Amino acid sequence: MNNTKPLIYVVDDNVSICRALTLLLKSHGFKVETFTRASDFLAYKHPNLPSCLILDIRLPDINGLVLQDTMVSRKLNIPIIFITGHGDIPMSVQGMKAGAIDFLPKPFTEKKLLNAITLAISKNIAQIKVHAEISKIKRRARTLSPRELEVFRLVAKGMLSKQIAYKRGISLQTIKIHRGRVMKKMKAENVTELIHFAQKAGITSSKE
Amino acid sequence: MSKKNIKKFPKQNVEKKRQEKYVLKLFVSGLTLKSQRAIANIKKICHEYLEGRHDLEIIDIYQNPIFAKDGHIIAAPTLIKEFPGPLRKFIGDMSNTEKILGGLDLISKEKNKTLENENRKENITGTLKENEKLRLRLNEVEEALNAIRKGKVDALVVSGHKGEKVFTFKGADYAYRVLIETMNEGASTLTPEGTVMYCNKRLSEMLMIPIKKIIGHSIKEFIQPQNISIYDSIISQGLRGSSSGEITFRRRDGTILSANISCSPLKIDKVGICMVITDLTLKKREELVINTQREELLHVTRVGKLAEFVSSLAHEIRQPLTAILSYAQSAQRMLVGREPKLREILKYIINDDQRAANVIHQLRSLLKKSATEMKLIDINVLINETVVLIDTDATIRKNVLKMNLKSNLPFVRGDRIQLQQVLLNLISNSFDALESSKGAREILIRTLRKDTGMIIVEVKDSGCGIPKRNIPKLFTRFFTSKPDGLGMGLSISRSIIESHGGRLDVKNNANSGTTFYFTIPIGTKET
């Protein structure tokens, strides 16, 4: 993952800006994909690469902020750097609150853009990492039997084996066996790590 | 009408002691309104007291100066001095009956000089008695007149040869009188030449001049000199029919009274003019307020449109600027370690791109207040940079830009773009001032140090100058003398300079043109 070139998406209706940013970003060793319409960007099949989006806030088809919302609802986790030719402060505030990395008024310098991109990519790499970990945990959790999953949840809630046995009316011995299997299947070194996994994958919160 | 309000006048019974015929010569200096009034008065008095036993000759000494030598009554004090004689006396105020009577006392009987001398003693005692009686009667008359004037008398019964006659004031005539005296408009009657014969209280209040000092004077004395011709045309029309127009009067305190005058011919005895004067001050003030508001609204709308326009323009310019910047910066990266000259050019492109972006940013900040960037600036360098921006413009307009910059000036603290904007505004104003100039087309930019920790920057032109009356309004928002101006430039410039802790002001040059100058504090490293 470390040797792959990050991919920078540019969505701006101005062709010249797209072209110029492609040249600039490629000279810095990034892969670049440009779109003049937000819908084209959404229709694109996004490869699993560390990436970020340079997004003009005012687009002909949909507003940049709407695109941001759409991406959230589609779980398209790509950090956004907004760019704008109108110093729209209220819009920028809204965009930043919704999780944008930065807000660059046009024209922006190479330095400012690169700073923002570096931040966005590192955030995206972290996101990808977290995402990969979650899916790994979820994948492992799917191998658990219903009883094992229940024990996993109760352990993640911080209950002791004795408490679980008492609550479920099952012998402590049986619980201990289930717990051992959970630890093994989830590849957790200790209970702390197991609880951590549960929190990351959001397993504690389901049911009850 | 109540009984106590009726005054009775006694029947005339002046003792007819002297049956001799009096030969009177009244000398007047020109047939002015004043002298005409005096003549009328004397005629009346003579008729009343001498009952036709007189021969009154009126001589205008301007027309017949020779007669002045042997006259008996001379009303002109200068002539009494010039041609002294025993029978001459200056009567003084010819409207004062008492004084005239005193004068009549000296009337000689031309044909019976000797007789007069013999009877003098006797006559004097008789005359004195007569005088006393007359004085009493006069007092009574005056009292009655005062009572009438104050409205205390409703009717007047006058006993005459043909029985008693009742005059009431409550009739139609009275109502008119009261109306004219108390109405809220100035009213006056004039001779065709403009001498005031009558003036009501209101007019006197409007002009802040006592009635006495208006009546007998020419109305033109109270009119603004530049309005006399308007007045003349209104009057000449007013003599034929009715006419009206606006003129300005000058009050006693020198202030101006805008008024509407309406005139109509007055046909009593001789032709005169009846004039009603309406104070327009309030109306004018209201008009001014409304006009100002309308203008401001118009400008606000225009400025609103401008803001919108600037905003969209800014966006349009920012797009290519963004592209240019990115192109140039990627080209720079491509040329790393090679082509130093090309890389330098790219650097200039990048710098200018950013300057343009700053200008746009500042342009927007004019319409939307944003933080300024205060830095230490060499004002001379800034002036040079600014001049470069408009040098071409100056050449096209055939203007000569000269600079006299004091070297080694300390830095000032300020916002580069804003100060540049002020300089550009002042220089381009100078360009406009030179537009119609036929003489030298020169602009001199000067910097100098003031001992108070300030630097002065002057922009001096040899243009058309600024009318004095416009100077106080010059820096107010929306004031402009240019047909297509917004009236924002100097107002913005002044607020920029003031936000820097300096002052922007203007003075007209002694010879020609204008000098705008501003001060700006010397910057310190701290803060």
Interface residues (C-beta under 8 A of the other chain):
Chain A: N14 S16 I17 R19 A20 L21 L23 L24 K26 S27 H28 I83 G85 H86 G87 P105 K106 P107 F108 T109 E110
Chain B: S311 A314 H315 E316 R318 Q319 P320 L321 T322 A323 I324 L325 S326 Y327 Q329 S330 A331 R333 M334 D353 Q354 A357 H361 R364 K368
